């Protein structure tokens, strides 16, 4: 599964790097202001929520697996789907990202894809897994214990055919 996720992420980076997005303020993408190089919105005090292509999404449950490099691969399910440590890959649309298990602030911008940690919107359509990588995001890790990681995120997806925003706070159950 990790190799499939990595392949999708690499292909998404290549696709997005080939695309251009209007960088002016008020880009006309359903209320998305700014283009690449602008900053994501401040993290709101709410569960992670938002939408892609005008389809609303509300987070439900977040779980994470520790990777060989020590980072945490986080899966956030939503819209009623509940995942746990036995079932960590959402079948319904969800968010996936890796993050250090260290309190801190982490920014990502497609203009500098080698820095930071991208957020991937993963979904299944016609029995095929698809994903959309954020063009820019901010992830905040506010607390880490043996079994939990708490934080928040703000992400913008600027591709005109897959535009959207995700914003809010999360608590991840660390699967061991």
SULKA-V955739 format. One record per backbone hydrogen bond with DSSP energy under -0.5 kcal/mol. CO is the residue of the C=O (numbers start at 0). NH is the residue of the N-H. Records with the same first field share a line. If there is no record, write none. Layout:
CO=NH  NH
This chain:
0=4
1=5
2=6
3=7
4=8
5=9
6=10
7=11
8=12
9=13
10=14
11=15
12=16
13=17
14=18
22=34
27=29
28=31
30=32
31=26  28
34=37
43=45
45=168
47=58
48=166
49=56
50=164
51=54
53=55
54=51
56=49
57=78
60=76
61=172
62=74
63=174
64=72
66=69
70=66  72
71=73  98
72=64
73=96
74=62  76
75=94
76=59  60
77=80
80=82
83=86
86=83
87=89
93=121
94=75
95=119
96=73
98=71
99=101
103=140
105=138
107=136
108=111
109=112
111=114
118=133
119=95  121
120=131
121=93
122=129
124=127
127=124
129=122
131=120
134=109
135=155
136=107
137=153
138=105
139=141  151
140=103
142=149
146=173
147=144
148=171
149=141  142
150=169
151=139
152=167
153=137
154=165
155=134  135  157
156=163
158=161
162=52
163=156
164=50
165=154
166=48
167=152
168=47
169=150
170=61
171=148  173
172=63  174
174=65
